[in-house]
Amino acid sequence: MGTVTRVNGPLVEVEGLTGAAMFELVVLGPHRLPGEIIALRGDRATIQAYEYTGGLAPGDSAGRSGSPLSARLGPHLLGGVFDGLLRPLSGAGMWLDPVAPPPARAERSWPFRPLVEEGRTVARGTPIGSVDNESSPPYLVLSPGGAVSRIREPGPCPSGAPVAVVGGVQVTLEREQPVRRALPYDVRHEEPVPLTTGQRVIDLLLPVSRGGTVAVPGGFGTGKTVLLQQIAKWCDADVVVYVGCGERGNEMADVVAELGRLTDPRTGGRLADRTVVIANTSNMPMMAREASIYTGVTVAEHFRDMGYDAVVIADSTSRWAEALRELGSRSGALPAEEGYPADLASALAAFYERAGRVTTLGGATGSVTIIGAVSPAGGDMTEPVTAHTQRFVRSLWTLDRDLAYARHYPAVSWAGSFARDADAMTAAAPGAPQRRGRVSVLLAEADRLTALAELLGAETLPDHERIVLLAGRLIREGFLQQSALSPCDSFCRPERTTLIADALLAVVDRCQTLVENQVPVAWIEQQDFSPILRAKEAPEEEIAARRYTVLDALERSQ
């Protein structure tokens, strides 16, 4: 038992914790506030507290827990809402009392189904039982490895009750897992496999792979939260872990409410039933914000080990970095650029390194994809969090302020973004590399000519360059813009994306052919392109008809 000697906000110093280890969880004061040891000097421990420390004073007691900060993993995760330490928020009331002890956890029964027989020897990570739910992926109970000496019969099973004895170890539906230690796997796969997000600008131009890493930087009002919510709703991952890291409470409430209303297109159940929400909002303790992204990725790794594809959406890592800066300033650490700790880059690299597509210890294939929003102050993309993050991610979806203010959603800048694995992901799909290349070239050339047209006037450009300007407008308005509020356009399947892109490119090709045949470009620009521009909101079977409607009208001009 130790004694508190200093309290400075979330930073607490304790003397007398004999035998304590780095990153060990301790309890502080009469209210047993949780904290984690971040530095040891002799018998003095420096601790970051995960709760509000008002009322904690020098002389209060502090005790060791004997274990690191851990998350309780189990079938209760799917469909749940938790705080930054993965404690359930359901039933917590209107206001959270930061010093009250957590309420006793109600025991819940789950429909258990055994997957192995007694006497069988199974490898570590092999599923030995399942908790089935019609509207979410089955929760698999994994083996620690060894001979199965006992297995529970099918039927209801309480959370803490043993379901099997494997290798002399009792296995329950729940287990504790340290959040700062990555879960082991067998083989890491490097070949990229696309993850469909349902957003055309991403799936065609800036695709993300299963097990990939993405940064989404953008200033205030550029639509980061809306884009991430759309990906959480519509991406084809098996499990989505949404981490609200320091975000506003009303935004998190909207996420939880909408996920509960939406229907999962794959199962017909609630979309929320395959989602885990970790809500550490801006009015909650700051240092729990620092832990929230680690608890989120630990949950994702847990489902990855079951053979599922999991996506971690962290909104935003800038708020997480602010927690690091706050603790560093209180501890007297030497600051680096803009006051952030010197090891900020290493911390970001360690977080994104936990993404990947792997073969698990049980032989299944699963993945963890990490998508992290970055909120640079004033939209400054050179600030430390944004600059360091770009070094470690495979994709960058930069949100452009001008596009956002022009009501172009998603406001993803095709010029300021990249996807390092795009060529490898599109190589196998017939025509995909050529389609992506043509759209990218037209957009880049249209951006260049737009700058000239603003200076000299569009009428001064040659006819073929004016057609490129027209093509850029058609692609931006008819393909890249996507309404998050439209039932038809909110999500776009890859096949539908291909149809729309091919229809627009066919219209562009016909316009270029007409100009080569001496048709006046001014006449082409005056034509009605609304049928093809509105094709994105039409049923899939109508897209081809709209394409030929515009092509026939252009053909009649000759």
N, C-alpha and C positions, 0 to 999 in steps of 0.2 A: 504494500500500500504506500503510495506516495502523497506528496503535499503540493498543492498549487502555490507557486511563488509569484507568478506574474500573469496578468490577463490584459491583452491588448487586442480587443475585438475578437476575431476568430483565432488569434494566436495565443496559445496558453503554454506557459513553462511550468514544469513539474519536477520536483526533486524527490529522490528516494525510490524510483521505480527499478528496483534491483532485478537484473536479468532481462530487462525489456529489450525488444528487437525493433529494428526499423520497420515501419509500416504496420506495426502492431496496433490493434484497436484498443483504446482505453476508454474508461467511463469517468466523467468529471463531475465532482460536486454531489450534493444531495439528490439532485434530479437525474443523475447518471447520464449526462450529456455525452453523446458519442464523439470521439475524436481519434485522430490517427497520428502516430509518431512520424515526424518528418526529419528529425535531426536528433542525434545523441552525442553528448559531450560529457564523458564520465557518468555520473549518476543523474545528470540533468537532461531531461527530455523536452524537446520542443514539439508541440502538438498543434495540429490544425483541427479546430472544433467544427463539427458539422451542424451545430444548432446555435441559436442565439445565446450568447454568453452573458447577457444581462443578469445580475444577481450572483454570478460566480465570482468568488473573491479569493485573494491569497489566504492560505490556511485551510481551504476546503480540501477534502480528500480526493484522491485519484487512484483508480485501480486498473490493473491489467486484465485483459480478456484472454490472453494466451493465443489469439488467432488474429489474422489480418482482416481488413475490411472485406466482407463477403456478402454475396447476394444469395437469397433463398430461391432456388430454381425448382419449378414444379408445374403441374398442369394448370395451376391458378393463373399463370402469366398471360395466357391468351385471352384477350378481351378485357384485361385489367388495366387500371390506371394507378401509377405508383409515383412516389417522390424520388428524389435523386439517389437515395440509398436503397431503392426498391422496396420501400414499405408501402403497403396498400393505402390509397387515399379514399377508397370507397367507404362510406360510413363515417368519415372523419368530421362531418359537420361543416357549417358555413365558414368557421375560422379555425385555423390550425394553431393549437397551443404548442409553442416551441419547446416548453420544458416539461410538459406532461408525459408520463411514461406511456409507451404505445399500448393500446388496448389489447386485451387477450384475444388471440386469433381463434376465430370459430373453426371448429373441426368440420371439414366438408368431405363428403364421400364422392368417389369417382368410379365410373363403370370400368373396372379393370378386366382385361382379357389377356391370358398368358399366351406367349408365342413360342415357348420351348417346353420340353418335357423334363421331368426330374431324371437325374442321372446323366444328362448330356453335359459335355464340356464345351464351353463357349469362350470365344476370345473377348478381350476387352473392347467395349464399344458396340458389341452385338446387341440388338434389341431382344429383350426377354419378355416384354409385356407391353401392352398398349392401353391407352385411355382414349376411346373413340368418341368423337363429337361430330354430328352431322354437318355443322357449319364451320368447322375449322379442321386443319390437318390433324391426324391422330398424334397424340403425345406419346412418344416411345420411351420406355424405361430401358436404360442401357446397362449392360453388364460390366462389373468391375474386372471380369475375367476369372475363369476357374470352372469347377464342376458345380452344376446346379443340384444341390441336395434337397431343396424344397422350393415349390412354386405355388403361389396362391391360386385357388379355384376362381373361375370367372364370377363376377358379381361386384356389388358395391365394395369399395375399399376406402377407408379413411386416409387422409393425407399422410399422417405420420405412421401408419401401420406398415409392417414389413410385407412386401409382396413376394420376396424370394430370399433364399440364402445361397450365395454363389461364392465358392472358394472360401467358405467359412465367414463371409461378410454378409450382414443383413442389408438388403436393398429395399429402400422405401421409394414412394413416388416423388419425394422431395429430397434435395440435398443442398448443402452450402458450398459455394464456389468463390474463392478469392477473385476480386474483380480486376486486380492489376496484373494477374498472371494469365497469359493466353492459354487456352485449352489446347492440348496436343492433338496432332493429326499424323497421318501416315505419309502422304505424298502431296506436294503442292503442284497444281497444274498451271502452266504458263499460257497455253493456247486460249485465246479469248472466245467466249460464247456470249452472244448478245443477250441483254436484258431489255425487254420491251417496256417502255414507259407510257406509251399511248400519246406522247407529245411529238408531233411530226418533225419539228426542228431538231429535236434530240435524236429520234430514231433514224432519221435520214442523214443528217449532217454531223452530229456529235454523239454517236452511240456510246453506250456504256456497257461494259461486259459484266457478267456474273462474277462476283469476286473483285470487281474493279473499285477504283476510288475516284471521287468527283468532288470538286470544290465549286461552290456557287456564290461568287462574290457579287455584291451589288449594294449601292447606296440606299438610303431610306426612301421608300416609296417605289422601288423598282420591281416589286412583286416576288421577292424571294419566298415568302411564306406561302403565297398562293401556289407557286410552282411546286414547292416541296409537298404541299398538301395534295396536289393533283397526282404526283408520283406515288405518294403513299396510298392513294385510293386506287390507282389503276395499273401500277406496274405488275408484271406477272411473277412476282416473288411469292413464295409460299407463306412467309411470315414477314411482317413489317414491324420494326421497332422504331417508334417516333419519339425522339428525345427533344423536349422543349427546354433548351438550356438557357435559362435567363430570359425567356420571351415573356411577353405580356400575358396576363392571366386570361383576358377575354379571347385572345387568339387560341390558346390551348383549349378553352371551353368550346370554341367553335369546332376545333378539330375533333374533340371527343363526341360532341353532339352530332356532327355530320357523319362520322364513321358509324355511329349507332343507327342512323337513318338509312344509309346506303345499303344496297343489296350486292353481295358478292356475285359477280357474273359466273364464277366457276362452280360455286356450291349452291347458290340460291339463298344462303343464309345471310346473316349480318356481316358486313365487311369488317366490323370491329372485332369479330370473333377470331380473326387471324392477325390481329394487331396488338402490340404491347405499347402502351403510352407511358412514357416517363416524363412527368410534368414537374419540372423544377423552375418555377416562374420567377420573375424579377423581384417579387416581394418575399421570396423564400430565402433561407440562409445561403450566403454566397458560396461558401466552401462545399456545400452539398452539390452546387452547380459543377464544381471541379470533378466530383466523383461521378456525376450523372452519365457522362459519355462512356466511362469505363463500365458502369453497370449495364448500359445499353449494349455495348459491343459484347459483353460477357453473355447476356441473354441471347444475342444473335449467334454466337459461337455454340451455345447450348443446342439451339435448334439446327445449326449446321451439322452438328455431330449426329443428328437423327437422319441426315440425308436430305435436308431441306435447303432451299435457297432463301436466305434471309437478307433483308435490306435494313441498314441503320441510317436513319435520317436525323442528323444533328443540326438543330436550329437554335443558336448558332455557335460556332466554335470561337467567335470573337468574344462572346460573353464568358465562355470558359476561360479564355486567355486573360480576361479582365480579373477573374478570380485568382489566377496565378500572380498577376501583377499586384493585386491587393495584398496577398500573403507575403510576397517578396518584399514589398515596401515596409510592411510591419516587422518582418524578421531582420531587416537591415541588410538584405542581400544586395550585392553590387548590381545596379540596374544596367540594362543594355538599352538599345534604341527605344525611345518613347516610354521608358520606364518598365518595359517587359523584362522578365528574368532572362539571364543569358542562355539558359537551357530551353528556351521556347521552341526553337527549331527541333531539338531532340525530342521534346514531348510531343510535338505534332507528328514527327516521323514515326514514333512508337505507336501512336494511336492509329494512323492510317496503315501501318504495317500489319495490323491485325485483320485487315481485309484479305480475301483470297478465295479461290476455288480449290478445294482439296478432296483427296480421298481420305475418309475418316478411318479411325482405328478399327471400326467395324466393317470396313470395305465399301461403304456407301459413298456417294459423291454429293457434296454440299458446298455451299458458298456463303460468304459474308461480303456484301457490297456496302461501302460506306459513302454516303453523300452528305457533305458538310457545307452548310451555309456560312458565309463570311460577311460580316457587316462592317466594312471599313468606314471610319468616321469621315463624313463629308464626301464619300465616294472616292477616297484616295486609295488607288490600287497599289501604291508603293509602300503603304504602311506595313509593319513587320508581319502581322498575322497573315495577310493576303500574300505578301511576297514569299514567305517561308512555305505556305501551304502549296503554292504553285509548283514548288520544287518536288513535292512528294506525291502528287496525284497524277493519275493517268488521263483524266479529262478535266477541262475547265469550261464551265458555262457562265460566262461573264454577262451580267445583266446591265443593259445600256439605259442610262437615264433618259436620253432623247427618245428612244423607242417607247419607254414606259410612259413618258409624258405625252407621246403621240397616241396613246392607248393601243399600242401594239403589244398584244400578249400572245405567248410568253415573250418578254423583252430580252431574249437571249441574243447577244451580239454574235453574228456569224463571222465577223471579222476579228473580234477580240477573244475568241474561244478556240479550243483545240480538243481533239480526241486522239491520243497517241495510238490507240488500237483500232481505229476506224477501218483502215485498209485491210487488216487481217480479219475483222469481223464481217466485212461486206464481200470478201473475196469469193465465198462459197455460193452466195445468192446470185442467180442469173440476172445479169444486167445491172446489179446494184452498184458496183464501182463506177460504171459509166454514168449512171443516173446521178449519183452523189457528186461526181466530178463536174458534170454539166451544170447542175444547180449552183455549186460553189463558184464556178468560173463566172456564170452569169451574174451572181450577186456581187462578186468582187468587182467585175467590170462596170456594173451598174453604179456601184458606190463611187468609183473613180469618175465616171462620166457625170454623175449628179453634181459633184463638186465643180466640174467645168461648166455645167449648165447653169449653176447658180451665179457664176461669174460672167459668162458670155451670153447666156440664153440658150435654150434647147434648140431654137430654130437655126442656130449657127452650126450645129453639129451635122456631120454627114448622115445620110438616111440610115445606113446600117447601124450606126451608133445610137440613133434615136430608137431603133427597134430594140437594142439592148436595154435602153432605159425603160421601154415598155415592158420588156421581159422581166426586169427587176421588179417593177410594180406588180405585175401579175403574180410572180412567185411570192412576194411579200404579203400581198393581200389575199391571194387565193390559196396559199399553201402554208406559209409560216405563221400567219395569224391564226389563233385557235381560241375559241371561247370556252372558258371554264364553266360557264353557266348554261351552255347549250346541251340538251340531252343527247343530241346527235354528234356534236363536235367536241364534247368534253374529252372523249377518249377516241383514239384512232388506231385501229388494228393495222399491223404491217401491210396486209394486203390492200387495205383501203388507202394507206399512205402511198403505196406504189401506184394505184389507179389515179389518184389525184395528181401526183407528180408527172406521170406519163401523159395525162391529159393536158396539163399546162405546157409541157415541153413540146407536145405535138402542135399546139396552137402557136407557140413561139417559132417553131420550125416553119410553119405555113406562112407566118408574117415575114420571116426572112426570105422565103422563096418569092413572095409577092414583090418585095422590094427589089430583088434581083431581076424580076420581070418588069421592072419600071412602073410598078403601081405606086402612086404618090403616097409617101409615108404619112402625110397629114390625113389622108382619107382613112388609112388603117387605124391611126390613133383615135379617130372619131367613131369607130365601130363599137357596138354594144358587146362588151366582154362579161357582162354581169352573169350570164348563165354559167360560165366556167369559174368565175370568182365565187359563186354561191354553191359550187359543186360540193364543197366540204361540208355543207349542212344538208345535203340531199341524201336519200337512201343510196346504198352502194350500187344498186342495179341501175340508177339513173345517171351515174357519173359518165359512163360511156356515151349515153344519149346527149348529155349536155356538151360533151366534147365535140360530137359530130354536128350539133346545132351551130356552134361557133365556126367550125371548119367549113361547113356548107355556106354560111353567110359570107365568109372570106372568099370562098371559091367563086361565088356569084359575082364578086367584084371584078373578076377578070373578064 
